[in-house]
């Protein structure tokens, strides 16, 4: 079962590949923490319609991660930056810049 | 005008998002260096059909890069790894592992 954090991360990395409508509704739930009922009312669609759209969007985002693995790779790089920081404190300025790309 | 190298890089990063058929034909030209005429003959389609498919595939791959920027980000990280190597030779073992993720 995915958590809100995982969904947020999927969205951060791959949200640009969703449609505008999918993005808006995804942000309503993941970032603005609105309930399905609130989103449904705001958008004039059914609660089930919102639930279906979110489920499809999450599936789409998860499929992109499965194929491209950006999150997996960036997590590995982030952990390696921790190791570099520990081994070579002088490099912290540079690992900070790497982290900004992640 | 894109070079073969750029196309190869686009394919390396985003090829998993193409269809099987697009992937096969893309590899024929980018990796196996076959001509349009050769691909057309092997596949039993017109030369123009091959050219169109390749053009569409490249456009698709370039759109993914525009939206996700993996190549741009990984190039930046690679350059930062060079700087880390220069500043902290002890970290080379770790930057090598970062590069393997790129």
N, CA and C atoms of all chains as a GROMACS GRO file, in nm:
protein
  612
    1UNK      N    1   0.085  -0.121   0.000
    1UNK     CA    2   0.000   0.000   0.000
    1UNK      C    3   0.089   0.125   0.000
    2UNK      N    4   0.064   0.213  -0.093
    2UNK     CA    5   0.147   0.333  -0.100
    2UNK      C    6   0.105   0.437   0.003
    3UNK      N    7   0.204   0.508   0.052
    3UNK     CA    8   0.175   0.617   0.146
    3UNK      C    9   0.165   0.747   0.069
    4UNK      N   10   0.119   0.853   0.139
    4UNK     CA   11   0.113   0.986   0.079
    4UNK      C   12   0.253   1.031   0.036
    5UNK      N   13   0.352   0.997   0.118
    5UNK     CA   14   0.488   1.036   0.084
    5UNK      C   15   0.532   0.974  -0.049
    6UNK      N   16   0.507   0.845  -0.067
    6UNK     CA   17   0.544   0.782  -0.193
    6UNK      C   18   0.472   0.847  -0.310
    7UNK      N   19   0.344   0.876  -0.289
    7UNK     CA   20   0.268   0.940  -0.398
    7UNK      C   21   0.325   1.077  -0.429
    8UNK      N   22   0.361   1.150  -0.322
    8UNK     CA   23   0.420   1.282  -0.343
    8UNK      C   24   0.549   1.274  -0.421
    9UNK      N   25   0.629   1.172  -0.390
    9UNK     CA   26   0.756   1.156  -0.459
    9UNK      C   27   0.733   1.117  -0.606
   10UNK      N   28   0.641   1.025  -0.628
   10UNK     CA   29   0.607   0.988  -0.766
   10UNK      C   30   0.564   1.112  -0.842
   11UNK      N   31   0.483   1.194  -0.777
   11UNK     CA   32   0.432   1.315  -0.843
   11UNK      C   33   0.546   1.414  -0.870
   12UNK      N   34   0.634   1.431  -0.771
   12UNK     CA   35   0.747   1.524  -0.791
   12UNK      C   36   0.831   1.485  -0.912
   13UNK      N   37   0.853   1.356  -0.927
   13UNK     CA   38   0.942   1.313  -1.034
   13UNK      C   39   0.873   1.304  -1.170
   14UNK      N   40   0.751   1.257  -1.171
   14UNK     CA   41   0.686   1.226  -1.299
   14UNK      C   42   0.558   1.304  -1.326
   15UNK      N   43   0.521   1.394  -1.235
   15UNK     CA   44   0.395   1.468  -1.250
   15UNK      C   45   0.384   1.540  -1.384
   16UNK      N   46   0.498   1.584  -1.438
   16UNK     CA   47   0.497   1.657  -1.565
   16UNK      C   48   0.439   1.574  -1.678
   17UNK      N   49   0.432   1.442  -1.658
   17UNK     CA   50   0.381   1.355  -1.764
   17UNK      C   51   0.230   1.332  -1.754
   18UNK      N   52   0.168   1.382  -1.649
   18UNK     CA   53   0.022   1.368  -1.638
   18UNK      C   54  -0.046   1.479  -1.719
   19UNK      N   55  -0.175   1.464  -1.742
   19UNK     CA   56  -0.251   1.571  -1.807
   19UNK      C   57  -0.275   1.682  -1.703
   20UNK      N   58  -0.312   1.801  -1.752
   20UNK     CA   59  -0.337   1.913  -1.660
   20UNK      C   60  -0.442   1.874  -1.555
   21UNK      N   61  -0.547   1.810  -1.600
   21UNK     CA   62  -0.656   1.773  -1.511
   21UNK      C   63  -0.609   1.672  -1.404
   22UNK      N   64  -0.533   1.573  -1.450
   22UNK     CA   65  -0.479   1.474  -1.354
   22UNK      C   66  -0.389   1.544  -1.252
   23UNK      N   67  -0.309   1.635  -1.302
   23UNK     CA   68  -0.216   1.708  -1.213
   23UNK      C   69  -0.290   1.789  -1.108
   24UNK      N   70  -0.392   1.862  -1.152
   24UNK     CA   71  -0.468   1.946  -1.058
   24UNK      C   72  -0.527   1.862  -0.946
   25UNK      N   73  -0.590   1.752  -0.984
   25UNK     CA   74  -0.658   1.670  -0.884
   25UNK      C   75  -0.557   1.596  -0.797
   26UNK      N   76  -0.446   1.558  -0.856
   26UNK     CA   77  -0.342   1.493  -0.776
   26UNK      C   78  -0.289   1.589  -0.670
   27UNK      N   79  -0.267   1.713  -0.711
   27UNK     CA   80  -0.217   1.813  -0.615
   27UNK      C   81  -0.320   1.841  -0.507
   28UNK      N   82  -0.447   1.841  -0.544
   28UNK     CA   83  -0.552   1.862  -0.443
   28UNK      C   84  -0.539   1.761  -0.330
   29UNK      N   85  -0.511   1.639  -0.365
   29UNK     CA   86  -0.508   1.536  -0.260
   29UNK      C   87  -0.371   1.524  -0.195
   30UNK      N   88  -0.264   1.527  -0.275
   30UNK     CA   89  -0.132   1.501  -0.218
   30UNK      C   90  -0.074   1.626  -0.149
   31UNK      N   91  -0.091   1.742  -0.211
   31UNK     CA   92  -0.032   1.863  -0.153
   31UNK      C   93  -0.129   1.942  -0.066
   32UNK      N   94  -0.255   1.950  -0.112
   32UNK     CA   95  -0.350   2.034  -0.036
   32UNK      C   96  -0.434   1.952   0.061
   33UNK      N   97  -0.411   1.822   0.058
   33UNK     CA   98  -0.474   1.733   0.156
   33UNK      C   99  -0.626   1.742   0.157
   34UNK      N  100  -0.687   1.765   0.043
   34UNK     CA  101  -0.834   1.769   0.035
   34UNK      C  102  -0.888   1.626   0.034
   35UNK      N  103  -1.009   1.609   0.085
   35UNK     CA  104  -1.073   1.477   0.082
   35UNK      C  105  -1.133   1.453  -0.056
   36UNK      N  106  -1.162   1.327  -0.085
   36UNK     CA  107  -1.228   1.295  -0.213
   36UNK      C  108  -1.358   1.373  -0.226
   37UNK      N  109  -1.434   1.382  -0.115
   37UNK     CA  110  -1.563   1.452  -0.119
   37UNK      C  111  -1.543   1.601  -0.151
   38UNK      N  112  -1.440   1.661  -0.092
   38UNK     CA  113  -1.414   1.803  -0.120
   38UNK      C  114  -1.374   1.824  -0.266
   39UNK      N  115  -1.285   1.738  -0.314
   39UNK     CA  116  -1.242   1.751  -0.454
   39UNK      C  117  -1.362   1.733  -0.546
   40UNK      N  118  -1.442   1.631  -0.518
   40UNK     CA  119  -1.560   1.604  -0.600
   40UNK      C  120  -1.651   1.726  -0.606
   41UNK      N  121  -1.673   1.787  -0.492
   41UNK     CA  122  -1.762   1.904  -0.488
   41UNK      C  123  -1.700   2.021  -0.565
   42UNK      N  124  -1.572   2.049  -0.539
   42UNK     CA  125  -1.505   2.160  -0.609
   42UNK      C  126  -1.507   2.144  -0.761
   43UNK      N  127  -1.492   2.021  -0.806
   43UNK     CA  128  -1.478   1.996  -0.950
   43UNK      C  129  -1.609   1.961  -1.017
   44UNK      N  130  -1.714   1.939  -0.937
   44UNK     CA  131  -1.842   1.901  -0.996
   44UNK      C  132  -1.840   1.764  -1.061
   45UNK      N  133  -1.762   1.672  -1.002
   45UNK     CA  134  -1.764   1.534  -1.049
   45UNK      C  135  -1.793   1.443  -0.931
   46UNK      N  136  -1.821   1.316  -0.960
   46UNK     CA  137  -1.857   1.226  -0.850
   46UNK      C  138  -1.735   1.188  -0.767
   47UNK      N  139  -1.761   1.149  -0.644
   47UNK     CA  140  -1.654   1.105  -0.555
   47UNK      C  141  -1.582   0.984  -0.618
   48UNK      N  142  -1.663   0.896  -0.678
   48UNK     CA  143  -1.604   0.779  -0.743
   48UNK      C  144  -1.516   0.820  -0.862
   49UNK      N  145  -1.563   0.923  -0.932
   49UNK     CA  146  -1.485   0.973  -1.046
   49UNK      C  147  -1.349   1.023  -1.001
   50UNK      N  148  -1.347   1.094  -0.889
   50UNK     CA  149  -1.220   1.144  -0.834
   50UNK      C  150  -1.131   1.025  -0.795
   51UNK      N  151  -1.191   0.929  -0.724
   51UNK     CA  152  -1.114   0.812  -0.678
   51UNK      C  153  -1.053   0.738  -0.796
   52UNK      N  154  -1.134   0.720  -0.902
   52UNK     CA  155  -1.084   0.649  -1.022
   52UNK      C  156  -0.969   0.725  -1.087
   53UNK      N  157  -0.987   0.857  -1.099
   53UNK     CA  158  -0.884   0.938  -1.163
   53UNK      C  159  -0.752   0.932  -1.085
   54UNK      N  160  -0.763   0.939  -0.953
   54UNK     CA  161  -0.642   0.933  -0.870
   54UNK      C  162  -0.574   0.798  -0.882
   55UNK      N  163  -0.656   0.694  -0.883
   55UNK     CA  164  -0.600   0.560  -0.891
   55UNK      C  165  -0.526   0.540  -1.024
   56UNK      N  166  -0.590   0.586  -1.133
   56UNK     CA  167  -0.527   0.575  -1.264
   56UNK      C  168  -0.398   0.658  -1.270
   57UNK      N  169  -0.403   0.777  -1.211
   57UNK     CA  170  -0.284   0.864  -1.214
   57UNK      C  171  -0.169   0.799  -1.139
   58UNK      N  172  -0.197   0.744  -1.022
   58UNK     CA  173  -0.092   0.679  -0.943
   58UNK      C  174  -0.034   0.561  -1.019
   59UNK      N  175  -0.122   0.485  -1.085
   59UNK     CA  176  -0.076   0.371  -1.164
   59UNK      C  177   0.017   0.419  -1.276
   60UNK      N  178  -0.023   0.526  -1.344
   60UNK     CA  179   0.058   0.583  -1.452
   60UNK      C  180   0.195   0.625  -1.399
   61UNK      N  181   0.196   0.697  -1.287
   61UNK     CA  182   0.322   0.745  -1.230
   61UNK      C  183   0.411   0.627  -1.189
   62UNK      N  184   0.348   0.526  -1.128
   62UNK     CA  185   0.425   0.410  -1.083
   62UNK      C  186   0.484   0.334  -1.203
   63UNK      N  187   0.410   0.333  -1.315
   63UNK     CA  188   0.462   0.266  -1.435
   63UNK      C  189   0.584   0.340  -1.491
   64UNK      N  190   0.580   0.473  -1.485
   64UNK     CA  191   0.697   0.549  -1.529
   64UNK      C  192   0.817   0.517  -1.441
   65UNK      N  193   0.795   0.510  -1.310
   65UNK     CA  194   0.907   0.477  -1.221
   65UNK      C  195   0.961   0.337  -1.251
   66UNK      N  196   0.869   0.246  -1.280
   66UNK     CA  197   0.912   0.109  -1.310
   66UNK      C  198   1.002   0.107  -1.434
   67UNK      N  199   0.966   0.189  -1.535
   67UNK     CA  200   1.042   0.190  -1.659
   67UNK      C  201   1.169   0.276  -1.652
   68UNK      N  202   1.163   0.389  -1.582
   68UNK     CA  203   1.276   0.483  -1.583
   68UNK      C  204   1.359   0.478  -1.455
   69UNK      N  205   1.297   0.444  -1.343
   69UNK     CA  206   1.372   0.428  -1.218
   69UNK      C  207   1.441   0.552  -1.166
   70UNK      N  208   1.388   0.672  -1.197
   70UNK     CA  209   1.452   0.794  -1.150
   70UNK      C  210   1.457   0.801  -0.997
   71UNK      N  211   1.350   0.764  -0.932
   71UNK     CA  212   1.346   0.774  -0.785
   71UNK      C  213   1.447   0.678  -0.724
   72UNK      N  214   1.447   0.556  -0.774
   72UNK     CA  215   1.542   0.457  -0.725
   72UNK      C  216   1.686   0.507  -0.742
   73UNK      N  217   1.716   0.558  -0.862
   73UNK     CA  218   1.852   0.604  -0.888
   73UNK      C  219   1.890   0.725  -0.802
   74UNK      N  220   1.796   0.818  -0.791
   74UNK     CA  221   1.827   0.938  -0.715
   74UNK      C  222   1.842   0.907  -0.566
   75UNK      N  223   1.767   0.811  -0.516
   75UNK     CA  224   1.784   0.772  -0.375
   75UNK      C  225   1.923   0.712  -0.353
   76UNK      N  226   1.968   0.631  -0.449
   76UNK     CA  227   2.102   0.572  -0.439
   76UNK      C  228   2.208   0.681  -0.440
   77UNK      N  229   2.192   0.778  -0.531
   77UNK     CA  230   2.289   0.887  -0.540
   77UNK      C  231   2.289   0.970  -0.412
   78UNK      N  232   2.171   0.993  -0.357
   78UNK     CA  233   2.160   1.070  -0.233
   78UNK      C  234   2.237   0.999  -0.120
   79UNK      N  235   2.222   0.866  -0.112
   79UNK     CA  236   2.291   0.790  -0.009
   79UNK      C  237   2.443   0.795  -0.031
   80UNK      N  238   2.486   0.791  -0.156
   80UNK     CA  239   2.629   0.799  -0.186
   80UNK      C  240   2.684   0.937  -0.149
   81UNK      N  241   2.601   1.040  -0.165
   81UNK     CA  242   2.644   1.175  -0.123
   81UNK      C  243   2.666   1.179   0.028
   82UNK      N  244   2.581   1.108   0.102
   82UNK     CA  245   2.603   1.098   0.248
   82UNK      C  246   2.739   1.037   0.276
   83UNK      N  247   2.772   0.933   0.203
   83UNK     CA  248   2.901   0.866   0.224
   83UNK      C  249   3.018   0.958   0.189
   84UNK      N  250   3.001   1.034   0.080
   84UNK     CA  251   3.107   1.128   0.041
   84UNK      C  252   3.125   1.235   0.150
   85UNK      N  253   3.012   1.285   0.202
   85UNK     CA  254   3.019   1.386   0.308
   85UNK      C  255   3.096   1.333   0.428
   86UNK      N  256   3.071   1.206   0.462
   86UNK     CA  257   3.137   1.148   0.578
   86UNK      C  258   3.286   1.127   0.551
   87UNK      N  259   3.318   1.084   0.428
   87UNK     CA  260   3.458   1.051   0.395
   87UNK      C  261   3.540   1.176   0.363
   88UNK      N  262   3.475   1.274   0.302
   88UNK     CA  263   3.548   1.393   0.254
   88UNK      C  264   3.467   1.520   0.284
   89UNK      N  265   3.475   1.569   0.406
   89UNK     CA  266   3.396   1.687   0.443
   89UNK      C  267   3.418   1.805   0.348
   90UNK      N  268   3.536   1.810   0.286
   90UNK     CA  269   3.565   1.920   0.193
   90UNK      C  270   3.472   1.920   0.072
   91UNK      N  271   3.416   1.804   0.043
   91UNK     CA  272   3.333   1.793  -0.077
   91UNK      C  273   3.187   1.834  -0.053
   92UNK      N  274   3.156   1.875   0.068
   92UNK     CA  275   3.014   1.902   0.104
   92UNK      C  276   2.949   2.008   0.013
   93UNK      N  277   3.029   2.107  -0.025
   93UNK     CA  278   2.981   2.212  -0.115
   93UNK      C  279   2.932   2.149  -0.247
   94UNK      N  280   3.002   2.044  -0.288
   94UNK     CA  281   2.970   1.982  -0.417
   94UNK      C  282   2.855   1.882  -0.405
   95UNK      N  283   2.854   1.806  -0.296
   95UNK     CA  284   2.741   1.711  -0.279
   95UNK      C  285   2.611   1.789  -0.260
   96UNK      N  286   2.622   1.907  -0.202
   96UNK     CA  287   2.502   1.991  -0.186
   96UNK      C  288   2.446   2.026  -0.325
   97UNK      N  289   2.536   2.055  -0.416
   97UNK     CA  290   2.491   2.088  -0.552
   97UNK      C  291   2.436   1.965  -0.623
   98UNK      N  292   2.492   1.848  -0.595
   98UNK     CA  293   2.435   1.725  -0.654
   98UNK      C  294   2.294   1.706  -0.601
   99UNK      N  295   2.276   1.723  -0.471
   99UNK     CA  296   2.143   1.702  -0.411
   99UNK      C  297   2.038   1.796  -0.472
  100UNK      N  298   2.083   1.916  -0.510
  100UNK     CA  299   1.988   2.010  -0.572
  100UNK      C  300   1.935   1.957  -0.706
  101UNK      N  301   2.010   1.867  -0.767
  101UNK     CA  302   1.966   1.809  -0.895
  101UNK      C  303   1.873   1.690  -0.875
  102UNK      N  304   1.863   1.641  -0.753
  102UNK     CA  305   1.788   1.518  -0.729
  102UNK      C  306   1.638   1.546  -0.712
  103UNK      N  307   1.997   2.056  -3.526
  103UNK     CA  308   1.997   1.920  -3.583
  103UNK      C  309   2.061   1.823  -3.483
  104UNK      N  310   1.989   1.717  -3.453
  104UNK     CA  311   2.044   1.625  -3.355
  104UNK      C  312   2.146   1.531  -3.417
  105UNK      N  313   2.245   1.496  -3.341
  105UNK     CA  314   2.346   1.402  -3.388
  105UNK      C  315   2.304   1.262  -3.344
  106UNK      N  316   2.377   1.164  -3.398
  106UNK     CA  317   2.353   1.024  -3.359
  106UNK      C  318   2.375   1.007  -3.208
  107UNK      N  319   2.477   1.078  -3.158
  107UNK     CA  320   2.507   1.067  -3.015
  107UNK      C  321   2.388   1.113  -2.930
  108UNK      N  322   2.332   1.228  -2.965
  108UNK     CA  323   2.217   1.276  -2.889
  108UNK      C  324   2.102   1.178  -2.895
  109UNK      N  325   2.080   1.123  -3.014
  109UNK     CA  326   1.971   1.025  -3.028
  109UNK      C  327   1.998   0.902  -2.943
  110UNK      N  328   2.126   0.859  -2.943
  110UNK     CA  329   2.161   0.744  -2.861
  110UNK      C  330   2.137   0.771  -2.714
  111UNK      N  331   2.169   0.892  -2.671
  111UNK     CA  332   2.151   0.928  -2.531
  111UNK      C  333   2.000   0.935  -2.497
  112UNK      N  334   1.924   0.997  -2.584
  112UNK     CA  335   1.778   1.001  -2.563
  112UNK      C  336   1.725   0.859  -2.550
  113UNK      N  337   1.774   0.772  -2.636
  113UNK     CA  338   1.727   0.634  -2.635
  113UNK      C  339   1.770   0.562  -2.507
  114UNK      N  340   1.894   0.584  -2.466
  114UNK     CA  341   1.942   0.520  -2.343
  114UNK      C  342   1.855   0.558  -2.224
  115UNK      N  343   1.817   0.682  -2.218
  115UNK     CA  344   1.743   0.730  -2.101
  115UNK      C  345   1.593   0.699  -2.108
  116UNK      N  346   1.536   0.713  -2.227
  116UNK     CA  347   1.390   0.706  -2.236
  116UNK      C  348   1.337   0.596  -2.326
  117UNK      N  349   1.427   0.517  -2.383
  117UNK     CA  350   1.386   0.413  -2.476
  117UNK      C  351   1.280   0.318  -2.420
  118UNK      N  352   1.285   0.297  -2.289
  118UNK     CA  353   1.188   0.206  -2.225
  118UNK      C  354   1.044   0.254  -2.243
  119UNK      N  355   1.027   0.381  -2.280
  119UNK     CA  356   0.892   0.435  -2.295
  119UNK      C  357   0.839   0.422  -2.438
  120UNK      N  358   0.923   0.375  -2.528
  120UNK     CA  359   0.875   0.353  -2.666
  120UNK      C  360   0.804   0.217  -2.676
  121UNK      N  361   0.733   0.197  -2.785
  121UNK     CA  362   0.673   0.065  -2.810
  121UNK      C  363   0.784  -0.030  -2.856
  122UNK      N  364   0.755  -0.161  -2.851
  122UNK     CA  365   0.855  -0.260  -2.893
  122UNK      C  366   0.901  -0.232  -3.036
  123UNK      N  367   0.805  -0.202  -3.124
  123UNK     CA  368   0.838  -0.178  -3.264
  123UNK      C  369   0.925  -0.054  -3.281
  124UNK      N  370   0.889   0.053  -3.212
  124UNK     CA  371   0.970   0.175  -3.219
  124UNK      C  372   1.111   0.148  -3.169
  125UNK      N  373   1.120   0.071  -3.062
  125UNK     CA  374   1.251   0.039  -3.004
  125UNK      C  375   1.338  -0.040  -3.101
  126UNK      N  376   1.278  -0.142  -3.163
  126UNK     CA  377   1.355  -0.225  -3.255
  126UNK      C  378   1.414  -0.142  -3.369
  127UNK      N  379   1.328  -0.057  -3.427
  127UNK     CA  380   1.373   0.021  -3.543
  127UNK      C  381   1.471   0.130  -3.500
  128UNK      N  382   1.450   0.186  -3.383
  128UNK     CA  383   1.544   0.285  -3.332
  128UNK      C  384   1.682   0.222  -3.312
  129UNK      N  385   1.682   0.104  -3.257
  129UNK     CA  386   1.812   0.035  -3.236
  129UNK      C  387   1.878   0.001  -3.369
  130UNK      N  388   1.798  -0.035  -3.468
  130UNK     CA  389   1.854  -0.064  -3.600
  130UNK      C  390   1.936   0.053  -3.652
  131UNK      N  391   1.884   0.172  -3.632
  131UNK     CA  392   1.955   0.288  -3.689
  131UNK      C  393   2.062   0.341  -3.595
  132UNK      N  394   2.030   0.354  -3.465
  132UNK     CA  395   2.124   0.419  -3.373
  132UNK      C  396   2.236   0.325  -3.331
  133UNK      N  397   2.203   0.200  -3.302
  133UNK     CA  398   2.306   0.108  -3.253
  133UNK      C  399   2.367   0.023  -3.364
  134UNK      N  400   2.283  -0.023  -3.456
  134UNK     CA  401   2.336  -0.114  -3.559
  134UNK      C  402   2.372  -0.041  -3.687
  135UNK      N  403   2.345   0.090  -3.688
  135UNK     CA  404   2.388   0.175  -3.798
  135UNK      C  405   2.336   0.129  -3.935
  136UNK      N  406   2.217   0.072  -3.937
  136UNK     CA  407   2.157   0.033  -4.066
  136UNK      C  408   2.100   0.156  -4.136
  137UNK      N  409   2.098   0.152  -4.268
  137UNK     CA  410   2.038   0.262  -4.345
  137UNK      C  411   1.886   0.248  -4.345
  138UNK      N  412   1.818   0.356  -4.381
  138UNK     CA  413   1.672   0.350  -4.391
  138UNK      C  414   1.629   0.241  -4.489
  139UNK      N  415   1.705   0.232  -4.601
  139UNK     CA  416   1.671   0.133  -4.703
  139UNK      C  417   1.685  -0.009  -4.648
  140UNK      N  418   1.790  -0.032  -4.572
  140UNK     CA  419   1.811  -0.165  -4.513
  140UNK      C  420   1.701  -0.200  -4.413
  141UNK      N  421   1.668  -0.103  -4.328
  141UNK     CA  422   1.562  -0.128  -4.229
  141UNK      C  423   1.430  -0.156  -4.301
  142UNK      N  424   1.403  -0.073  -4.403
  142UNK     CA  425   1.278  -0.089  -4.479
  142UNK      C  426   1.270  -0.229  -4.538
  143UNK      N  427   1.377  -0.275  -4.595
  143UNK     CA  428   1.376  -0.407  -4.658
  143UNK      C  429   1.359  -0.517  -4.553
  144UNK      N  430   1.437  -0.508  -4.445
  144UNK     CA  431   1.427  -0.609  -4.338
  144UNK      C  432   1.287  -0.618  -4.280
  145UNK      N  433   1.221  -0.504  -4.267
  145UNK     CA  434   1.092  -0.498  -4.198
  145UNK      C  435   0.973  -0.508  -4.292
  146UNK      N  436   1.001  -0.503  -4.423
  146UNK     CA  437   0.891  -0.507  -4.519
  146UNK      C  438   0.800  -0.385  -4.512
  147UNK      N  439   0.859  -0.269  -4.482
  147UNK     CA  440   0.782  -0.144  -4.487
  147UNK      C  441   0.855  -0.046  -4.577
  148UNK      N  442   0.789   0.065  -4.610
  148UNK     CA  443   0.852   0.160  -4.703
  148UNK      C  444   0.962   0.239  -4.632
  149UNK      N  445   1.053   0.290  -4.712
  149UNK     CA  446   1.161   0.374  -4.660
  149UNK      C  447   1.101   0.495  -4.589
  150UNK      N  448   0.998   0.551  -4.651
  150UNK     CA  449   0.932   0.667  -4.591
  150UNK      C  450   0.867   0.630  -4.456
  151UNK      N  451   0.813   0.509  -4.452
  151UNK     CA  452   0.752   0.461  -4.327
  151UNK      C  453   0.854   0.453  -4.215
  152UNK      N  454   0.973   0.404  -4.250
  152UNK     CA  455   1.080   0.396  -4.150
  152UNK      C  456   1.120   0.537  -4.106
  153UNK      N  457   1.137   0.626  -4.204
  153UNK     CA  458   1.179   0.763  -4.172
  153UNK      C  459   1.077   0.830  -4.080
  154UNK      N  460   0.948   0.811  -4.110
  154UNK     CA  461   0.843   0.872  -4.028
  154UNK      C  462   0.845   0.817  -3.886
  155UNK      N  463   0.859   0.685  -3.877
  155UNK     CA  464   0.860   0.622  -3.745
  155UNK      C  465   0.978   0.673  -3.661
  156UNK      N  466   1.093   0.684  -3.724
  156UNK     CA  467   1.211   0.732  -3.650
  156UNK      C  468   1.193   0.876  -3.605
  157UNK      N  469   1.135   0.956  -3.694
  157UNK     CA  470   1.115   1.097  -3.662
  157UNK      C  471   1.018   1.111  -3.544
  158UNK      N  472   0.911   1.035  -3.549
  158UNK     CA  473   0.813   1.039  -3.438
  158UNK      C  474   0.875   0.989  -3.308
  159UNK      N  475   0.955   0.884  -3.319
  159UNK     CA  476   1.017   0.829  -3.198
  159UNK      C  477   1.111   0.932  -3.135
  160UNK      N  478   1.192   0.996  -3.218
  160UNK     CA  479   1.286   1.097  -3.165
  160UNK      C  480   1.210   1.211  -3.101
  161UNK      N  481   1.100   1.252  -3.165
  161UNK     CA  482   1.018   1.360  -3.109
  161UNK      C  483   0.963   1.318  -2.972
  162UNK      N  484   0.915   1.195  -2.964
  162UNK     CA  485   0.862   1.144  -2.837
  162UNK      C  486   0.970   1.146  -2.730
  163UNK      N  487   1.088   1.095  -2.764
  163UNK     CA  488   1.198   1.089  -2.667
  163UNK      C  489   1.239   1.230  -2.623
  164UNK      N  490   1.245   1.322  -2.719
  164UNK     CA  491   1.286   1.459  -2.687
  164UNK      C  492   1.181   1.526  -2.596
  165UNK      N  493   1.055   1.493  -2.616
  165UNK     CA  494   0.950   1.549  -2.530
  165UNK      C  495   0.962   1.498  -2.386
  166UNK      N  496   1.000   1.372  -2.373
  166UNK     CA  497   1.023   1.319  -2.238
  166UNK      C  498   1.138   1.394  -2.171
  167UNK      N  499   1.244   1.417  -2.246
  167UNK     CA  500   1.358   1.490  -2.188
  167UNK      C  501   1.317   1.631  -2.150
  168UNK      N  502   1.235   1.693  -2.234
  168UNK     CA  503   1.191   1.829  -2.205
  168UNK      C  504   1.111   1.832  -2.074
  169UNK      N  505   1.030   1.729  -2.052
  169UNK     CA  506   0.946   1.727  -1.932
  169UNK      C  507   1.019   1.677  -1.808
  170UNK      N  508   1.108   1.580  -1.826
  170UNK     CA  509   1.173   1.518  -1.709
  170UNK      C  510   1.318   1.562  -1.687
  171UNK      N  511   1.386   1.600  -1.794
  171UNK     CA  512   1.522   1.652  -1.781
  171UNK      C  513   1.623   1.557  -1.720
  172UNK      N  514   1.605   1.426  -1.737
  172UNK     CA  515   1.701   1.332  -1.679
  172UNK      C  516   1.841   1.351  -1.736
  173UNK      N  517   1.852   1.371  -1.866
  173UNK     CA  518   1.983   1.383  -1.929
  173UNK      C  519   2.053   1.510  -1.878
  174UNK      N  520   1.978   1.618  -1.878
  174UNK     CA  521   2.032   1.745  -1.829
  174UNK      C  522   2.082   1.729  -1.685
  175UNK      N  523   2.000   1.668  -1.599
  175UNK     CA  524   2.038   1.653  -1.459
  175UNK      C  525   2.157   1.560  -1.441
  176UNK      N  526   2.156   1.449  -1.516
  176UNK     CA  527   2.265   1.354  -1.500
  176UNK      C  528   2.397   1.412  -1.552
  177UNK      N  529   2.389   1.493  -1.657
  177UNK     CA  530   2.512   1.558  -1.705
  177UNK      C  531   2.570   1.651  -1.598
  178UNK      N  532   2.481   1.724  -1.532
  178UNK     CA  533   2.525   1.815  -1.426
  178UNK      C  534   2.590   1.736  -1.313
  179UNK      N  535   2.525   1.625  -1.274
  179UNK     CA  536   2.580   1.543  -1.166
  179UNK      C  537   2.715   1.484  -1.206
  180UNK      N  538   2.727   1.443  -1.330
  180UNK     CA  539   2.853   1.387  -1.379
  180UNK      C  540   2.965   1.491  -1.368
  181UNK      N  541   2.934   1.616  -1.407
  181UNK     CA  542   3.034   1.723  -1.399
  181UNK      C  543   3.071   1.751  -1.254
  182UNK      N  544   2.973   1.745  -1.164
  182UNK     CA  545   3.001   1.767  -1.022
  182UNK      C  546   3.088   1.654  -0.965
  183UNK      N  547   3.068   1.534  -1.016
  183UNK     CA  548   3.154   1.422  -0.974
  183UNK      C  549   3.299   1.448  -1.016
  184UNK      N  550   3.318   1.508  -1.134
  184UNK     CA  551   3.455   1.544  -1.176
  184UNK      C  552   3.517   1.640  -1.075
  185UNK      N  553   3.436   1.738  -1.032
  185UNK     CA  554   3.488   1.836  -0.936
  185UNK      C  555   3.521   1.771  -0.802
  186UNK      N  556   3.436   1.676  -0.760
  186UNK     CA  557   3.463   1.605  -0.634
  186UNK      C  558   3.593   1.525  -0.647
  187UNK      N  559   3.610   1.458  -0.760
  187UNK     CA  560   3.731   1.380  -0.782
  187UNK      C  561   3.856   1.468  -0.770
  188UNK      N  562   3.846   1.589  -0.828
  188UNK     CA  563   3.960   1.681  -0.825
  188UNK      C  564   3.986   1.732  -0.684
  189UNK      N  565   3.877   1.760  -0.612
  189UNK     CA  566   3.891   1.820  -0.479
  189UNK      C  567   3.923   1.715  -0.372
  190UNK      N  568   3.868   1.596  -0.388
  190UNK     CA  569   3.882   1.492  -0.284
  190UNK      C  570   3.909   1.356  -0.348
  191UNK      N  571   4.032   1.333  -0.384
  191UNK     CA  572   4.064   1.205  -0.452
  191UNK      C  573   4.016   1.083  -0.373
  192UNK      N  574   4.007   1.098  -0.241
  192UNK     CA  575   3.961   0.985  -0.159
  192UNK      C  576   3.818   0.943  -0.193
  193UNK      N  577   3.743   1.034  -0.251
  193UNK     CA  578   3.602   1.005  -0.276
  193UNK      C  579   3.579   0.935  -0.411
  194UNK      N  580   3.687   0.908  -0.483
  194UNK     CA  581   3.674   0.854  -0.620
  194UNK      C  582   3.595   0.722  -0.624
  195UNK      N  583   3.615   0.642  -0.522
  195UNK     CA  584   3.542   0.515  -0.511
  195UNK      C  585   3.391   0.540  -0.508
  196UNK      N  586   3.353   0.652  -0.445
  196UNK     CA  587   3.210   0.683  -0.432
  196UNK      C  588   3.154   0.753  -0.555
  197UNK      N  589   3.233   0.844  -0.615
  197UNK     CA  590   3.183   0.909  -0.737
  197UNK      C  591   3.170   0.806  -0.849
  198UNK      N  592   3.256   0.705  -0.845
  198UNK     CA  593   3.246   0.598  -0.945
  198UNK      C  594   3.109   0.529  -0.932
  199UNK      N  595   3.069   0.508  -0.809
  199UNK     CA  596   2.938   0.443  -0.788
  199UNK      C  597   2.823   0.536  -0.828
  200UNK      N  598   2.841   0.666  -0.807
  200UNK     CA  599   2.737   0.761  -0.854
  200UNK      C  600   2.726   0.752  -1.006
  201UNK      N  601   2.842   0.753  -1.072
  201UNK     CA  602   2.839   0.750  -1.220
  201UNK      C  603   2.770   0.625  -1.273
  202UNK      N  604   2.781   0.515  -1.199
  202UNK     CA  605   2.713   0.393  -1.244
  202UNK      C  606   2.560   0.408  -1.243
  203UNK      N  607   2.513   0.503  -1.166
  203UNK     CA  608   2.368   0.527  -1.161
  203UNK      C  609   2.321   0.621  -1.272
  204UNK      N  610   2.415   0.685  -1.340
  204UNK     CA  611   2.377   0.788  -1.438
  204UNK      C  612   2.342   0.728  -1.574
   0.00000   0.00000   0.00000
